[in-house]
Amino acid sequence: MSAHADPATSTVDEAEVARFSALAQEWWNPTGKFKPLHKFNPVRLAYIKDQVCRHFGRDPKAADAFAGLRFLDIGCGGGLLSEPMARLGADVVGADPSTTNIEVAKLHMQSSGLSIDYRPETAEALAAAGETFDVILNMEVVEHVADVPVFMGATAQMVRPGGLMFIATINRTLKAYALAIVGAEYILQWLPKGTHSYEKLVRPSEIEGPLGENGMQVIDRSGVTYNPLTDSWNKSRDMDVNYMLLAARPGLSGAGNE
């Protein structure tokens, strides 16, 4: 059975929203509390650009490679992914349940001279309103929601025929517990303690199941690993800790040149 969005049902975890709201002013500080996301961003951006251009028949060298494509950055935070998408010409909606995050994102957008439709809304509310998108960025969000199947159902139903959804999160493995929680939060102190809870980490199968139930097909899987020698993140076959999934909705896209 598909997990359709019910506007009366919320997958928002209020404790998680409060945690990130308290950190909101740090979003755009590359050496602050979101430093790991800034380090992580290049590999995410390269993956998104490569896959979107390939799927929609775009020139990756074009400054406006995403022109005519409507993007949703769900759980957008301060806009670290929304802004690069807008710079590539995409029509971007950035949504986050934290009003504080949205205000931070709007302020930074104005100073950047960009136009992004930032909204303090949930995935369920957007889906219930009938919003649809060519590309949905669902990055580092699912490990913070209250109900993964319902959240995935709400986001999946907003993907247009021929459209894509990117999902990035942390696997629920002992290796991830050791590296992403104990290592990153308590030993290296890359992230504030308590940023991630082991029981809320999500295995790929727990994402792929709801995607399939909502008519999506996973077309690519990639791990992401950290290289301490180069202080950089890179794509990898190893999905034991950080990983990315790419799912597509069958059909012809009205925005692509497939």
N, C-alpha and C positions, 0 to 999 in steps of 0.2 A: 504494500500500500504506500502511495506517495505521501510524503509529509508536507502537505500544503500549509501555507502560512495562514494563521488565524490572528487577526489584529489584536484579539483579546489575550493572546498567549505571547509571552515575551521570553526570549532566550537570554535576555540581558542578566548578567550576574552583577548585582549592584555593588558588591564588595570590590569586584574587579574594576568597575567604572570609577569608583571612589579612589582606588589605588592609582590609576593612571591620571585621573584629574589632578591629584595632588602633585604629580610629576610634570604636569602639562607645560610649564614654562621651560622645561629642560629639553623639549622635543628637538629644537634646532641647534642645540649646543653639541658640536661634534666630539667634544671631550667631556661631556657631562654624563648624566645617568643613562642616556640612550646611545652612548658611544658604540655599543655593539651593533645597534641597528644601522648606524652610519657606516660602520665597517662592512656590514652585511649587504648594504644597499647595492653596491656595484654588481655583485653576482646576480641579485634579483632583477635589477634593471636590464642587464644583458640578456638574461633568460627570457624575460617578458618581450623585449624588443625583437629578439631573434624569432621566437615562436609566433608572435602576432604578425610580423612581416611575412613569414613563411606561409602562415595559414590564410591570410587575406591578400597575398600576392603583392605586397608592398616593397618598395625599395628601402632597405635598411639605412642607406646613406642619405636619404632625403630628410631634410630638416623637418618636414611636415608628414613624416611617414604614417602617422596615425590620423590624419585628417579625415573627417567623415565618420569616424568610429566613436560610438558612445561608450564610455567607460564608467564603471562603478568601482570605487575604492571603498570597500566595506570595512568598518573599523579603522578609518583613515588616520586616527591619531592627529598629529600635528601637520600631516600632509607630505610626509617624506616620499611617498610614491605618487600622490596626486599631482604634485608640481612637475616632476619629470614627464608624466604622461601628457599634461597640458602643453608643455613646451614642445612636444612632438606633434601637436596639432589635435589631440583628442578632445572631445567634448566630455568633460569629467564631472561626475557627481561624487563628492566625498562625503560619506556618512559615518557618524560615530554617535553612540548613545551619550557620550560625555559632552555636555554643552561647553565645558571649559576647553576641552581639546578643540572643538570646532571654532571657538573664539580665537584660540592661538593660531589655528590654521588660517583663518580669515585674515588676521593681522599680518602673518608672514606672506600670504598671497598678495596682499596689497603692496607690500614693500618689494615684492618680486615682479610686479606689473603683470600678473597673470589673471585669468578669469576662470574660476572654478566654482561650481555650485555646491557649496558646503552646507550640509544639513545635519542638525542634531536629531537623527532618526535611527530607528532599528531596521534590520533586514526585513522583519515581519511587516512593519508599517509600509515600507517601500513596495514589497511584494503585494500587499493588500491593495495598494493604490494603483496596481497594474503597471508599475515601472518595468521597462525592459532595456537590455543593454547588449552590445556586441561583445564586450569583454568585461568580466568581473574579476577584480583582484581581491582575493580572500586570503590575505597574507598575515601570518602570525596573529590570527584571530580565534580560530576554533578551539585553542587550548584555554581560552578565557570565557567561553560561553557556557550557559547553564544546561543546554540541551543540544548536543551536536546534531542528531538526526533532524530535529525540527529546523535548526539553523541552516543546515545544508539544504534541506528541502526548500526553505524560503529563498535562499540565494540561487539555487539551481533553477527554480521556476522563472527567474528573471532573465535567464540567458536566452537570447533570441535564437531562432533556427540558424545553424551555421556559426553560432557564437562560441566563445571560449570562457572557461573559468580557471584561474590559477589558484591553487591552494598551497600555502607553505605553513608548516608547523613543526612540532617536535614529537618524535615517536615515543611511545610508552615502553621503554626498555630499561633494563638495569644500566646499560651503557649510557643512555640518555640521562638517567638519574645521576650517575656519577659525573658526567661531563657538563650537562646543561644546568643542573641544579646545584649539586655539591661543589663542582669545579667553578662554574661561572658566577654563582651567587655568593658562596661562602669562602672559597679559597682565593680565586682571582678577583672577586668582587666587581665583576663586569656589570652586574645587574643588582638592583636592590634585593635584599633577602626577601623571599616570599613572592617574587615575581611569577614564578611557576610552581604549580603543585603537581606532584607526580601522578596523583589519581586523575588529574584533568588532562594529562598528555594524551594524545590521540594516535592510535595505530592507523596505518594506511587503509586497512580493511574496514575500519569504522567510518571512513570517509567515502571509500569507493562504494560501499553498500547503499547508503542514501543517495549517492549520485546516480547509480544505476536505477534505483527505484523511481527517480525523477527524470528518466530519459536521457541521462548524460553518459558519455563514454570516455573513460580515461585513455588518453592517447600518448601520454608521456609521463615517466617517473624519473626523478633525479634526486640523489642525495646531495647534501652540501656539507663540506667539511672544512675545518679551520686548520691552516698551516702556520704554526707558531714561528717558523723560520722567516717567512715572508710577511707575517702578521696580516694574512688575507684569507678570505673565504673563497672556495672554489667548488664547482660542480664535481660530483663524485658518484660512483656506483653505490657507495655506502649510505644506506638510508636508515641506519640504526639510531641516529640522533636527529639531525635536521634533514628535512626532505621537502620536495616540491612535487605536486601532481598537476597535470594539465588535463582538463576535461573539455570535451566538445559536445554540443548539441547537434545531432544530425540535421541536415537541411542546407538550403542555400541561403547565404547571408545577403541581405539587401545592400550591405555596406562594403562588401569585399569584391575582389576581382579574381575569385578562385576559378 
